[in-house]
Amino acid sequence: MPPLNRSKGRDVHIFDASDRNTSIGGLILTAGVTNANLYAMIEIFVIFDGEDILQNESSIAIEGEYILRNESSIAIEKDDSMLLPGNYYIHSSRPIKINNEAPLTRTISQQTGTRVQAFTDAVRSRDQRCVITGEEYLGNDDWVGFEAAHIFPLAYEQHWTDHNYGCWISSIPDRGGTINSVQNGLLLESAIHQRFDIYMFSINPDDNYKIICFSRDRKGIAGKYLDRRLLDDPQRPADQLLRWHFRQAVLVNMKGAGEPVFEHDFPPGSDIVGSILEGPKAAKRMEFELFSRLATQFDLTE
């Protein structure tokens, strides 16, 4: 089965105004996305070459800015008005470039192992519910349907170490390393966890922790906000990690045609390795699948 095309169904299309025939990105519009959100997301995958100097309607120079205009050349305000479907054109006095930052290849992960059990226990103890949908844990040790999700994936622990992401962690676990801190975790329903892992939605900590969906919203979560009880917890997830996840989600969903969504539901008897090797980004995906499993048992940074 071919991988899901993230650009299919887009109803927001983004162009450089100097080339109105070639889309440089886009978005499947869901509830809660505002004009200001679009500006912020464009600034993740588009690089503006130097300071822009534009003229507003009063012929006053605006430095360090760019303007979005719609198909009718009407300027789009950077405000909380709900974004409308359509084509949007970036008007900048300086050339723009597409950010060549490569997002980390990620697929759905089911993680059990000695290094992550304490992480799972800590996330369960803190959250007691899916922090996205609000579904509550009812006790009796019945955690079926709930999963402790890593915000930053365990498979990339070496990347975590190399970039010193552990400096964002204040609650350091006794075992498993800083990447297995409760501050790098969220308790999610199983289906929500899957969509979080493959960046179908993310949480924007710079917009009051609003949930932004990048695909059709089947769960009714788009435009809602992260559970306030979690944000009031002293062991709350680190904002920097939520911001990292949101940035990845923008890069994989909005830049160009988007990144592939990998098949994960292989029927019994399938040649899983063969299917992966025949698919897109085979080497990166094999690396993720291997390290995702090994890292639950061993510290691969040692």
MIDOSE-1310 file (N, C-alpha, C; in nm, 2 decimals, decimal comma, always signed):
residues 302
mppl	+0,08/-0,12/+0,00/+0,00/+0,00/+0,00/+0,09/+0,13/+0,00; +0,06/+0,22/-0,09/+0,15/+0,34/-0,09/+0,12/+0,43/+0,03; +0,23/+0,50/+0,08/+0,21/+0,58/+0,20/+0,11/+0,69/+0,18; +0,04/+0,73/+0,28/-0,05/+0,84/+0,28/+0,01/+0,97/+0,23
nrsk	-0,05/+1,04/+0,14/+0,00/+1,17/+0,09/-0,06/+1,28/+0,18; +0,03/+1,35/+0,25/-0,01/+1,45/+0,34/-0,07/+1,57/+0,27; -0,04/+1,59/+0,15/-0,09/+1,71/+0,08/-0,23/+1,69/+0,02; -0,27/+1,56/+0,01/-0,40/+1,53/-0,05/-0,51/+1,59/+0,04
grdv	-0,60/+1,67/-0,02/-0,71/+1,73/+0,05/-0,68/+1,87/+0,11; -0,56/+1,92/+0,08/-0,53/+2,06/+0,12/-0,63/+2,16/+0,06; -0,67/+2,25/+0,15/-0,76/+2,36/+0,10/-0,70/+2,50/+0,13; -0,58/+2,50/+0,18/-0,50/+2,62/+0,20/-0,37/+2,59/+0,12
hifd	-0,34/+2,68/+0,03/-0,22/+2,67/-0,06/-0,14/+2,80/-0,05; +0,00/+2,78/-0,03/+0,08/+2,89/-0,01/+0,18/+2,91/-0,13; +0,20/+3,03/-0,17/+0,28/+3,06/-0,28/+0,38/+3,18/-0,25; +0,49/+3,18/-0,32/+0,57/+3,30/-0,32/+0,51/+3,39/-0,43
asdr	+0,48/+3,51/-0,39/+0,41/+3,60/-0,48/+0,49/+3,62/-0,61; +0,62/+3,60/-0,61/+0,69/+3,61/-0,74/+0,67/+3,49/-0,83; +0,61/+3,39/-0,79/+0,58/+3,27/-0,87/+0,44/+3,22/-0,83; +0,34/+3,27/-0,89/+0,20/+3,24/-0,85/+0,15/+3,10/-0,90
ntsi	+0,24/+3,03/-0,97/+0,20/+2,90/-1,03/+0,25/+2,78/-0,96; +0,35/+2,80/-0,86/+0,41/+2,69/-0,79/+0,38/+2,70/-0,64; +0,31/+2,61/-0,59/+0,28/+2,61/-0,45/+0,41/+2,56/-0,37; +0,44/+2,63/-0,27/+0,55/+2,60/-0,18/+0,51/+2,52/-0,06
ggli	+0,38/+2,51/-0,04/+0,33/+2,44/+0,08/+0,18/+2,46/+0,10; +0,13/+2,41/+0,20/-0,01/+2,42/+0,22/-0,06/+2,35/+0,35; -0,19/+2,34/+0,36/-0,25/+2,30/+0,49/-0,39/+2,24/+0,47; -0,42/+2,14/+0,54/-0,56/+2,09/+0,55/-0,62/+2,17/+0,66
ltag	-0,72/+2,26/+0,63/-0,77/+2,35/+0,73/-0,87/+2,28/+0,82; -0,84/+2,29/+0,95/-0,93/+2,24/+1,05/-0,97/+2,34/+1,15; -1,05/+2,31/+1,25/-1,11/+2,41/+1,34/-1,00/+2,47/+1,42; -1,01/+2,60/+1,45/-0,92/+2,67/+1,54/-0,80/+2,74/+1,48
vtna	-0,77/+2,71/+1,35/-0,66/+2,77/+1,29/-0,69/+2,92/+1,25; -0,61/+3,01/+1,29/-0,63/+3,15/+1,27/-0,53/+3,21/+1,17; -0,55/+3,33/+1,13/-0,46/+3,40/+1,04/-0,32/+3,41/+1,11; -0,32/+3,44/+1,24/-0,19/+3,45/+1,31/-0,12/+3,31/+1,31
nlya	-0,19/+3,20/+1,33/-0,13/+3,07/+1,32/-0,06/+3,05/+1,19; -0,13/+3,09/+1,08/-0,07/+3,06/+0,95/+0,06/+3,14/+0,94; +0,06/+3,27/+0,98/+0,19/+3,34/+0,97/+0,30/+3,27/+1,05; +0,26/+3,23/+1,17/+0,37/+3,16/+1,26/+0,42/+3,03/+1,20
miei	+0,33/+2,96/+1,13/+0,37/+2,83/+1,07/+0,45/+2,85/+0,95; +0,42/+2,95/+0,87/+0,50/+2,99/+0,75/+0,64/+3,02/+0,79; +0,65/+3,09/+0,91/+0,79/+3,13/+0,95/+0,87/+3,01/+1,00; +0,81/+2,89/+1,01/+0,89/+2,77/+1,04/+0,95/+2,71/+0,92
fvif	+0,87/+2,71/+0,81/+0,93/+2,64/+0,69/+0,97/+2,73/+0,58; +0,96/+2,86/+0,60/+1,01/+2,96/+0,50/+1,11/+3,04/+0,56; +1,22/+3,07/+0,49/+1,33/+3,15/+0,54/+1,33/+3,28/+0,46; +1,33/+3,39/+0,53/+1,33/+3,52/+0,46/+1,47/+3,57/+0,46
dged	+1,52/+3,60/+0,34/+1,66/+3,63/+0,32/+1,69/+3,78/+0,35; +1,72/+3,80/+0,48/+1,75/+3,94/+0,52/+1,63/+4,01/+0,57; +1,64/+4,13/+0,61/+1,53/+4,21/+0,66/+1,44/+4,26/+0,54; +1,31/+4,24/+0,55/+1,22/+4,29/+0,45/+1,18/+4,43/+0,48
ilqn	+1,17/+4,51/+0,37/+1,12/+4,64/+0,39/+1,00/+4,66/+0,29; +0,88/+4,66/+0,34/+0,76/+4,67/+0,26/+0,69/+4,80/+0,28; +0,60/+4,84/+0,20/+0,52/+4,96/+0,21/+0,38/+4,92/+0,25; +0,33/+4,98/+0,35/+0,19/+4,96/+0,38/+0,10/+5,06/+0,31
essi	-0,03/+5,05/+0,34/-0,11/+5,14/+0,26/-0,09/+5,29/+0,28; -0,02/+5,32/+0,38/+0,01/+5,46/+0,41/+0,15/+5,50/+0,36; +0,22/+5,40/+0,29/+0,35/+5,42/+0,23/+0,46/+5,44/+0,34; +0,43/+5,37/+0,46/+0,53/+5,37/+0,57/+0,60/+5,24/+0,56
aieg	+0,74/+5,25/+0,57/+0,82/+5,13/+0,56/+0,79/+5,04/+0,68; +0,78/+4,91/+0,66/+0,76/+4,81/+0,76/+0,88/+4,72/+0,76; +0,97/+4,73/+0,86/+1,09/+4,65/+0,86/+1,07/+4,51/+0,92; +1,14/+4,41/+0,87/+1,14/+4,28/+0,93/+1,01/+4,21/+0,92
eyil	+0,92/+4,25/+0,82/+0,79/+4,19/+0,81/+0,77/+4,14/+0,66; +0,67/+4,06/+0,65/+0,62/+4,02/+0,51/+0,47/+4,03/+0,52; +0,41/+4,02/+0,41/+0,26/+4,03/+0,41/+0,21/+3,91/+0,33; +0,10/+3,86/+0,38/+0,02/+3,76/+0,31/-0,10/+3,82/+0,24
rnes	-0,12/+3,79/+0,12/-0,24/+3,84/+0,05/-0,31/+3,72/-0,01; -0,44/+3,74/-0,02/-0,52/+3,63/-0,08/-0,54/+3,64/-0,23; -0,62/+3,56/-0,29/-0,64/+3,56/-0,43/-0,68/+3,70/-0,49; -0,75/+3,77/-0,40/-0,80/+3,90/-0,45/-0,70/+4,02/-0,41
siai	-0,58/+3,98/-0,37/-0,48/+4,07/-0,33/-0,51/+4,15/-0,20; -0,60/+4,10/-0,12/-0,63/+4,17/+0,00/-0,53/+4,12/+0,11; -0,48/+4,21/+0,18/-0,38/+4,18/+0,29/-0,45/+4,10/+0,40; -0,38/+4,00/+0,45/-0,43/+3,92/+0,56/-0,37/+3,97/+0,69
ekdd	-0,45/+4,01/+0,78/-0,40/+4,06/+0,91/-0,35/+3,94/+0,99; -0,24/+3,97/+1,06/-0,19/+3,87/+1,16/-0,27/+3,88/+1,29; -0,39/+3,82/+1,28/-0,48/+3,84/+1,40/-0,55/+3,70/+1,43; -0,64/+3,70/+1,52/-0,71/+3,58/+1,56/-0,84/+3,55/+1,48
smll	-0,85/+3,62/+1,36/-0,96/+3,58/+1,27/-0,94/+3,44/+1,22; -1,05/+3,36/+1,21/-1,04/+3,23/+1,16/-0,99/+3,23/+1,01; -0,89/+3,14/+0,99/-0,83/+3,13/+0,85/-0,94/+3,07/+0,76; -0,94/+3,12/+0,64/-1,03/+3,07/+0,54/-0,96/+2,99/+0,43
pgny	-1,03/+2,89/+0,37/-0,96/+2,82/+0,26/-0,92/+2,91/+0,15; -0,82/+2,87/+0,07/-0,79/+2,95/-0,04/-0,64/+2,96/-0,07; -0,60/+3,04/-0,16/-0,46/+3,06/-0,19/-0,40/+3,18/-0,12; -0,28/+3,17/-0,07/-0,22/+3,28/+0,00/-0,08/+3,30/-0,06
yihs	-0,05/+3,43/-0,08/+0,07/+3,47/-0,15/+0,16/+3,55/-0,05; +0,29/+3,51/-0,04/+0,38/+3,58/+0,04/+0,45/+3,69/-0,04; +0,42/+3,81/+0,01/+0,48/+3,93/-0,05/+0,60/+3,98/+0,04; +0,72/+3,97/-0,02/+0,84/+4,01/+0,06/+0,93/+4,08/-0,04
srpi	+0,99/+4,19/+0,01/+1,09/+4,26/-0,08/+1,22/+4,19/-0,10; +1,24/+4,09/-0,02/+1,36/+4,01/-0,03/+1,33/+3,87/-0,07; +1,42/+3,80/-0,14/+1,39/+3,66/-0,18/+1,36/+3,57/-0,06; +1,28/+3,47/-0,08/+1,25/+3,37/+0,02/+1,30/+3,24/-0,02
kinn	+1,33/+3,16/+0,08/+1,38/+3,02/+0,06/+1,30/+2,92/+0,14; +1,30/+2,80/+0,10/+1,23/+2,70/+0,18/+1,34/+2,64/+0,28; +1,30/+2,63/+0,40/+1,39/+2,58/+0,50/+1,42/+2,43/+0,47; +1,56/+2,41/+0,46/+1,60/+2,27/+0,42/+1,62/+2,18/+0,54
eapl	+1,57/+2,23/+0,66/+1,58/+2,14/+0,78/+1,51/+2,01/+0,76; +1,58/+1,90/+0,78/+1,51/+1,77/+0,76/+1,45/+1,73/+0,89; +1,32/+1,71/+0,89/+1,25/+1,66/+1,01/+1,29/+1,51/+1,04; +1,29/+1,47/+1,17/+1,33/+1,34/+1,20/+1,22/+1,24/+1,16
trti	+1,26/+1,14/+1,08/+1,16/+1,04/+1,04/+1,11/+0,97/+1,16; +0,98/+0,96/+1,16/+0,91/+0,90/+1,28/+0,79/+0,82/+1,23; +0,76/+0,71/+1,30/+0,64/+0,63/+1,27/+0,58/+0,59/+1,40; +0,48/+0,52/+1,40/+0,41/+0,48/+1,53/+0,50/+0,39/+1,61
sqqt	+0,51/+0,42/+1,74/+0,59/+0,34/+1,82/+0,51/+0,28/+1,94; +0,53/+0,15/+1,96/+0,48/+0,08/+2,08/+0,60/+0,04/+2,17; +0,61/+0,11/+2,28/+0,74/+0,09/+2,35/+0,71/+0,03/+2,49; +0,76/-0,09/+2,51/+0,77/-0,16/+2,64/+0,91/-0,21/+2,66
gtrv	+0,95/-0,20/+2,78/+1,09/-0,25/+2,81/+1,13/-0,19/+2,95; +1,24/-0,24/+2,99/+1,29/-0,21/+3,13/+1,32/-0,06/+3,14; +1,37/+0,00/+3,03/+1,41/+0,14/+3,04/+1,29/+0,24/+3,04; +1,17/+0,19/+3,00/+1,06/+0,28/+2,99/+0,95/+0,25/+3,09
qaft	+0,96/+0,15/+3,17/+0,85/+0,12/+3,26/+0,83/+0,23/+3,36; +0,95/+0,28/+3,42/+0,94/+0,39/+3,51/+0,88/+0,52/+3,45; +0,91/+0,54/+3,32/+0,85/+0,65/+3,25/+0,70/+0,64/+3,24; +0,66/+0,52/+3,20/+0,51/+0,49/+3,19/+0,44/+0,51/+3,32
davr	+0,50/+0,46/+3,43/+0,44/+0,47/+3,56/+0,43/+0,62/+3,60; +0,53/+0,69/+3,57/+0,53/+0,84/+3,61/+0,43/+0,92/+3,53; +0,42/+0,89/+3,40/+0,32/+0,96/+3,32/+0,18/+0,92/+3,36; +0,15/+0,80/+3,39/+0,02/+0,75/+3,44/-0,02/+0,82/+3,57
srdq	+0,08/+0,82/+3,66/+0,05/+0,88/+3,79/+0,02/+1,03/+3,78; +0,09/+1,10/+3,70/+0,07/+1,24/+3,69/-0,06/+1,28/+3,62; -0,09/+1,21/+3,50/-0,20/+1,25/+3,42/-0,33/+1,19/+3,45; -0,34/+1,06/+3,47/-0,47/+1,00/+3,51/-0,58/+1,01/+3,41
rcvi	-0,55/+1,05/+3,29/-0,65/+1,07/+3,18/-0,57/+1,10/+3,05; -0,64/+1,09/+2,94/-0,59/+1,13/+2,82/-0,59/+1,29/+2,82; -0,48/+1,35/+2,81/-0,47/+1,49/+2,83/-0,52/+1,57/+2,70; -0,55/+1,50/+2,60/-0,61/+1,56/+2,48/-0,76/+1,55/+2,48
tgee	-0,81/+1,43/+2,50/-0,96/+1,41/+2,49/-1,03/+1,43/+2,63; -0,95/+1,41/+2,73/-1,01/+1,42/+2,87/-1,06/+1,29/+2,92; -1,06/+1,18/+2,84/-1,11/+1,05/+2,90/-1,03/+1,01/+3,02; -1,10/+0,98/+3,13/-1,04/+0,96/+3,26/-1,01/+0,81/+3,28
ylgn	-0,90/+0,79/+3,35/-0,87/+0,66/+3,40/-0,96/+0,63/+3,52; -1,03/+0,52/+3,53/-1,13/+0,49/+3,63/-1,08/+0,40/+3,74; -0,95/+0,37/+3,74/-0,90/+0,29/+3,85/-0,90/+0,14/+3,82; -0,88/+0,06/+3,93/-0,87/-0,09/+3,92/-0,75/-0,13/+3,83
ddwv	-0,65/-0,04/+3,81/-0,53/-0,08/+3,73/-0,57/-0,11/+3,59; -0,68/-0,05/+3,54/-0,73/-0,08/+3,40/-0,68/+0,03/+3,31; -0,56/+0,01/+3,26/-0,50/+0,11/+3,17/-0,52/+0,08/+3,02; -0,60/-0,02/+2,99/-0,63/-0,05/+2,85/-0,68/+0,07/+2,77
gfea	-0,61/+0,10/+2,66/-0,65/+0,21/+2,58/-0,58/+0,34/+2,61; -0,50/+0,33/+2,72/-0,41/+0,45/+2,75/-0,27/+0,41/+2,72; -0,19/+0,51/+2,67/-0,05/+0,49/+2,64/+0,03/+0,61/+2,68; +0,15/+0,58/+2,74/+0,24/+0,69/+2,77/+0,33/+0,72/+2,65
ahif	+0,31/+0,84/+2,59/+0,38/+0,88/+2,47/+0,50/+0,97/+2,50; +0,61/+0,94/+2,43/+0,72/+1,03/+2,43/+0,69/+1,15/+2,34; +0,72/+1,27/+2,38/+0,70/+1,39/+2,30/+0,82/+1,38/+2,20; +0,94/+1,37/+2,25/+1,06/+1,35/+2,16/+1,09/+1,20/+2,16
play	+1,10/+1,14/+2,04/+1,10/+0,99/+2,04/+1,23/+0,93/+2,10; +1,21/+0,82/+2,17/+1,32/+0,75/+2,23/+1,42/+0,70/+2,13; +1,38/+0,67/+2,01/+1,47/+0,62/+1,91/+1,58/+0,71/+1,87; +1,56/+0,84/+1,90/+1,66/+0,94/+1,86/+1,73/+0,99/+1,99
eqhw	+1,76/+0,91/+2,08/+1,83/+0,95/+2,21/+1,96/+1,01/+2,18; +2,04/+0,96/+2,08/+2,17/+1,02/+2,05/+2,15/+1,16/+2,00; +2,05/+1,19/+1,93/+2,02/+1,33/+1,88/+1,99/+1,41/+2,00; +1,91/+1,36/+2,09/+1,87/+1,43/+2,22/+2,00/+1,46/+2,30
tdhn	+2,09/+1,37/+2,31/+2,22/+1,39/+2,38/+2,31/+1,49/+2,31; +2,32/+1,47/+2,18/+2,41/+1,56/+2,10/+2,37/+1,71/+2,11; +2,24/+1,73/+2,12/+2,18/+1,87/+2,12/+2,15/+1,91/+2,26; +2,18/+1,84/+2,36/+2,16/+1,87/+2,50/+2,02/+1,91/+2,53
ygcw	+1,93/+1,83/+2,48/+1,79/+1,86/+2,51/+1,76/+1,82/+2,65; +1,84/+1,75/+2,72/+1,82/+1,72/+2,86/+1,83/+1,84/+2,95; +1,88/+1,95/+2,90/+1,89/+2,07/+2,98/+1,75/+2,13/+3,00; +1,65/+2,09/+2,92/+1,51/+2,13/+2,94/+1,44/+2,06/+3,05
issi	+1,50/+1,95/+3,10/+1,44/+1,86/+3,20/+1,48/+1,90/+3,34; +1,38/+1,92/+3,43/+1,41/+1,95/+3,57/+1,38/+1,83/+3,66; +1,29/+1,75/+3,61/+1,25/+1,63/+3,69/+1,33/+1,51/+3,63; +1,44/+1,48/+3,69/+1,53/+1,38/+3,63/+1,50/+1,24/+3,69
pdrg	+1,47/+1,14/+3,61/+1,43/+1,01/+3,67/+1,55/+0,93/+3,72; +1,52/+0,84/+3,81/+1,63/+0,76/+3,87/+1,70/+0,67/+3,77; +1,62/+0,63/+3,66/+1,68/+0,54/+3,56/+1,62/+0,58/+3,43; +1,69/+0,54/+3,32/+1,63/+0,57/+3,18/+1,68/+0,69/+3,12
gtin	+1,75/+0,78/+3,19/+1,81/+0,90/+3,13/+1,70/+1,01/+3,12; +1,74/+1,13/+3,09/+1,65/+1,25/+3,09/+1,55/+1,23/+2,98; +1,57/+1,16/+2,88/+1,47/+1,14/+2,77/+1,35/+1,07/+2,82; +1,37/+0,99/+2,93/+1,26/+0,92/+2,99/+1,20/+0,99/+3,11
svqn	+1,22/+1,12/+3,12/+1,16/+1,20/+3,22/+1,01/+1,21/+3,19; +0,93/+1,22/+3,30/+0,79/+1,25/+3,29/+0,76/+1,38/+3,21; +0,86/+1,47/+3,21/+0,84/+1,60/+3,14/+0,85/+1,58/+2,98; +0,89/+1,46/+2,94/+0,89/+1,43/+2,80/+0,78/+1,33/+2,76
glll	+0,67/+1,34/+2,84/+0,56/+1,24/+2,82/+0,43/+1,30/+2,83; +0,33/+1,23/+2,77/+0,19/+1,26/+2,78/+0,11/+1,13/+2,78; +0,01/+1,13/+2,86/-0,08/+1,01/+2,86/-0,19/+1,04/+2,76; -0,20/+0,94/+2,66/-0,29/+0,96/+2,55/-0,37/+0,83/+2,53
esai	-0,49/+0,85/+2,47/-0,56/+0,73/+2,42/-0,48/+0,67/+2,31; -0,50/+0,54/+2,29/-0,41/+0,47/+2,19/-0,42/+0,53/+2,05; -0,54/+0,56/+2,00/-0,55/+0,62/+1,87/-0,50/+0,76/+1,86; -0,51/+0,83/+1,97/-0,46/+0,97/+1,97/-0,30/+0,96/+1,98
hqrf	-0,25/+0,86/+2,05/-0,11/+0,84/+2,05/-0,05/+0,82/+1,91; -0,12/+0,74/+1,83/-0,07/+0,71/+1,70/-0,07/+0,84/+1,61; -0,17/+0,92/+1,63/-0,18/+1,04/+1,55/-0,07/+1,14/+1,59; -0,05/+1,14/+1,72/+0,06/+1,23/+1,78/+0,19/+1,19/+1,73
diym	+0,22/+1,06/+1,73/+0,35/+1,01/+1,68/+0,38/+1,05/+1,54; +0,28/+1,04/+1,45/+0,31/+1,07/+1,31/+0,27/+1,21/+1,27; +0,26/+1,30/+1,37/+0,24/+1,44/+1,35/+0,11/+1,48/+1,28; +0,00/+1,40/+1,30/-0,13/+1,44/+1,25/-0,19/+1,55/+1,33
fsin	-0,14/+1,57/+1,45/-0,18/+1,69/+1,53/-0,06/+1,72/+1,62; -0,06/+1,85/+1,67/+0,04/+1,89/+1,77/-0,02/+1,99/+1,86; +0,06/+2,03/+1,95/+0,02/+2,13/+2,05/+0,11/+2,25/+2,04; +0,05/+2,37/+2,02/+0,13/+2,49/+2,01/+0,14/+2,56/+2,14
pddn	+0,26/+2,55/+2,21/+0,27/+2,62/+2,34/+0,28/+2,77/+2,33; +0,29/+2,82/+2,21/+0,30/+2,97/+2,19/+0,16/+3,03/+2,16; +0,06/+2,94/+2,16/-0,08/+2,99/+2,14/-0,17/+2,93/+2,24; -0,13/+2,94/+2,37/-0,21/+2,90/+2,48/-0,23/+2,74/+2,47
ykii	-0,13/+2,67/+2,42/-0,14/+2,53/+2,41/-0,26/+2,47/+2,33; -0,28/+2,54/+2,22/-0,39/+2,50/+2,13/-0,35/+2,38/+2,05; -0,45/+2,29/+2,03/-0,43/+2,17/+1,95/-0,46/+2,21/+1,81; -0,35/+2,19/+1,72/-0,36/+2,21/+1,58/-0,36/+2,08/+1,51
cfsr	-0,47/+2,05/+1,43/-0,47/+1,93/+1,35/-0,42/+1,95/+1,21; -0,34/+1,86/+1,16/-0,29/+1,88/+1,02/-0,35/+1,78/+0,93; -0,45/+1,71/+0,97/-0,53/+1,62/+0,89/-0,68/+1,63/+0,93; -0,77/+1,57/+0,86/-0,91/+1,57/+0,90/-0,92/+1,53/+1,04
drkg	-1,00/+1,60/+1,12/-1,02/+1,58/+1,26/-1,13/+1,48/+1,29; -1,09/+1,36/+1,31/-1,19/+1,26/+1,34/-1,23/+1,25/+1,48; -1,15/+1,31/+1,57/-1,17/+1,30/+1,71/-1,23/+1,42/+1,78; -1,25/+1,52/+1,70/-1,31/+1,64/+1,76/-1,22/+1,72/+1,85
iagk	-1,09/+1,72/+1,82/-0,99/+1,78/+1,91/-0,94/+1,91/+1,86; -0,96/+1,94/+1,73/-0,90/+2,06/+1,67/-0,95/+2,18/+1,73; -0,86/+2,27/+1,76/-0,89/+2,40/+1,82/-0,92/+2,40/+1,97; -0,91/+2,28/+2,03/-0,92/+2,28/+2,17/-0,79/+2,30/+2,24
yldr	-0,78/+2,30/+2,37/-0,66/+2,33/+2,44/-0,62/+2,22/+2,53; -0,49/+2,21/+2,55/-0,43/+2,11/+2,64/-0,49/+2,12/+2,78; -0,52/+2,01/+2,84/-0,58/+2,00/+2,97/-0,51/+2,10/+3,07; -0,59/+2,19/+3,13/-0,53/+2,29/+3,22/-0,47/+2,22/+3,35
rlld	-0,53/+2,11/+3,39/-0,47/+2,05/+3,51/-0,33/+2,00/+3,49; -0,30/+1,96/+3,36/-0,16/+1,92/+3,33/-0,07/+2,04/+3,33; -0,12/+2,15/+3,28/-0,03/+2,27/+3,28/+0,00/+2,33/+3,42; -0,09/+2,30/+3,51/-0,07/+2,35/+3,65/+0,02/+2,25/+3,73
dpqr	+0,05/+2,14/+3,67/+0,13/+2,04/+3,75/+0,28/+2,08/+3,74; +0,35/+2,07/+3,86/+0,49/+2,11/+3,86/+0,58/+2,02/+3,77; +0,53/+1,90/+3,74/+0,61/+1,81/+3,65/+0,55/+1,82/+3,51; +0,49/+1,92/+3,47/+0,43/+1,94/+3,34/+0,53/+1,92/+3,23
padq	+0,49/+1,88/+3,11/+0,59/+1,87/+3,00/+0,66/+2,00/+2,97; +0,78/+1,99/+2,93/+0,86/+2,11/+2,90/+0,81/+2,18/+2,77; +0,79/+2,31/+2,78/+0,75/+2,39/+2,67/+0,84/+2,37/+2,55; +0,97/+2,36/+2,57/+1,06/+2,35/+2,46/+1,04/+2,22/+2,38
llrw	+0,99/+2,11/+2,45/+0,97/+1,98/+2,38/+0,84/+1,99/+2,30; +0,74/+2,05/+2,36/+0,61/+2,07/+2,28/+0,64/+2,16/+2,16; +0,72/+2,26/+2,18/+0,76/+2,35/+2,07/+0,84/+2,27/+1,96; +0,92/+2,18/+2,00/+1,00/+2,10/+1,91/+0,90/+2,01/+1,83
hfrq	+0,81/+1,95/+1,90/+0,71/+1,86/+1,83/+0,63/+1,94/+1,73; +0,58/+2,06/+1,77/+0,50/+2,15/+1,68/+0,58/+2,18/+1,56; +0,71/+2,22/+1,58/+0,79/+2,25/+1,46/+0,80/+2,14/+1,36; +0,83/+2,02/+1,42/+0,83/+1,90/+1,33/+0,70/+1,88/+1,26
avlv	+0,59/+1,90/+1,33/+0,46/+1,88/+1,26/+0,44/+1,97/+1,14; +0,48/+2,09/+1,16/+0,47/+2,19/+1,05/+0,56/+2,15/+0,93; +0,68/+2,11/+0,96/+0,78/+2,07/+0,86/+0,73/+1,95/+0,78; +0,67/+1,85/+0,85/+0,63/+1,73/+0,78/+0,50/+1,74/+0,71
nmkg	+0,42/+1,83/+0,75/+0,28/+1,85/+0,69/+0,27/+1,96/+0,60; +0,34/+2,07/+0,62/+0,31/+2,19/+0,54/+0,42/+2,23/+0,43; +0,54/+2,18/+0,45/+0,65/+2,22/+0,36/+0,63/+2,14/+0,23; +0,63/+2,20/+0,12/+0,62/+2,13/-0,01/+0,50/+2,04/-0,01
agep	+0,53/+1,92/-0,06/+0,42/+1,82/-0,06/+0,40/+1,74/+0,07; +0,48/+1,77/+0,17/+0,48/+1,70/+0,29/+0,56/+1,57/+0,29; +0,58/+1,51/+0,41/+0,65/+1,39/+0,42/+0,56/+1,27/+0,42; +0,60/+1,15/+0,38/+0,51/+1,04/+0,38/+0,47/+0,99/+0,51
vfeh	+0,35/+0,94/+0,52/+0,30/+0,87/+0,64/+0,31/+0,72/+0,62; +0,39/+0,66/+0,70/+0,43/+0,52/+0,68/+0,32/+0,42/+0,72; +0,31/+0,31/+0,64/+0,22/+0,20/+0,67/+0,27/+0,13/+0,80; +0,18/+0,10/+0,89/+0,23/+0,03/+1,01/+0,14/-0,09/+1,04
dfpp	+0,03/-0,11/+0,98/-0,06/-0,22/+1,01/-0,04/-0,33/+0,91; +0,07/-0,41/+0,93/+0,11/-0,52/+0,84/+0,03/-0,65/+0,88; -0,04/-0,71/+0,78/-0,11/-0,83/+0,81/-0,02/-0,94/+0,85; -0,07/-1,04/+0,93/+0,01/-1,15/+0,97/+0,08/-1,22/+0,85
gsdi	+0,20/-1,26/+0,86/+0,27/-1,32/+0,75/+0,33/-1,23/+0,65; +0,32/-1,10/+0,67/+0,37/-1,00/+0,58/+0,52/-1,00/+0,58; +0,59/-0,96/+0,47/+0,73/-0,94/+0,47/+0,75/-0,79/+0,51; +0,76/-0,77/+0,65/+0,76/-0,63/+0,70/+0,89/-0,56/+0,65
vgsi	+1,00/-0,63/+0,67/+1,13/-0,57/+0,63/+1,13/-0,54/+0,48; +1,08/-0,63/+0,40/+1,07/-0,61/+0,25/+0,98/-0,49/+0,22; +0,87/-0,48/+0,29/+0,78/-0,37/+0,26/+0,84/-0,23/+0,30; +0,91/-0,23/+0,41/+0,98/-0,11/+0,45/+1,09/-0,07/+0,35
legp	+1,17/-0,17/+0,30/+1,28/-0,14/+0,21/+1,23/-0,10/+0,07; +1,10/-0,14/+0,04/+1,05/-0,10/-0,09/+0,98/+0,04/-0,08; +0,96/+0,09/+0,04/+0,89/+0,21/+0,06/+0,98/+0,33/+0,06; +0,92/+0,45/+0,08/+1,00/+0,58/+0,09/+1,09/+0,58/+0,21
kaak	+1,20/+0,65/+0,20/+1,30/+0,67/+0,31/+1,32/+0,55/+0,38; +1,36/+0,44/+0,31/+1,37/+0,31/+0,37/+1,48/+0,30/+0,48; +1,60/+0,36/+0,45/+1,71/+0,36/+0,54/+1,67/+0,43/+0,67; +1,61/+0,55/+0,66/+1,57/+0,63/+0,78/+1,47/+0,55/+0,86
rmef	+1,37/+0,49/+0,79/+1,27/+0,42/+0,86/+1,32/+0,30/+0,93; +1,41/+0,22/+0,86/+1,47/+0,11/+0,93/+1,54/+0,15/+1,05; +1,62/+0,26/+1,04/+1,69/+0,30/+1,16/+1,60/+0,34/+1,27; +1,49/+0,40/+1,24/+1,39/+0,44/+1,35/+1,33/+0,31/+1,41
elfs	+1,29/+0,22/+1,33/+1,22/+0,10/+1,38/+1,32/+0,02/+1,47; +1,45/+0,01/+1,43/+1,54/-0,06/+1,50/+1,57/+0,00/+1,64; +1,61/+0,13/+1,63/+1,64/+0,20/+1,75/+1,52/+0,22/+1,85; +1,40/+0,23/+1,79/+1,29/+0,25/+1,87/+1,27/+0,13/+1,96
rlat	+1,30/+0,01/+1,91/+1,29/-0,11/+1,99/+1,41/-0,13/+2,09; +1,53/-0,11/+2,04/+1,65/-0,13/+2,12/+1,66/-0,04/+2,24; +1,61/+0,09/+2,21/+1,63/+0,19/+2,32/+1,54/+0,17/+2,44; +1,44/+0,08/+2,42/+1,35/+0,05/+2,54/+1,42/-0,04/+2,64
qfdl	+1,53/-0,11/+2,59/+1,60/-0,20/+2,67/+1,74/-0,16/+2,71; +1,81/-0,08/+2,62/+1,95/-0,04/+2,64/+1,97/+0,11/+2,61; +2,06/+0,16/+2,68/+2,10/+0,30/+2,66/+2,20/+0,30/+2,54; +2,16/+0,34/+2,43/+2,24/+0,33/+2,31/+2,33/+0,45/+2,29
te	+2,34/+0,54/+2,39/+2,43/+0,65/+2,38/+2,56/+0,62/+2,45; +2,56/+0,51/+2,53/+2,68/+0,47/+2,60/+2,79/+0,41/+2,51
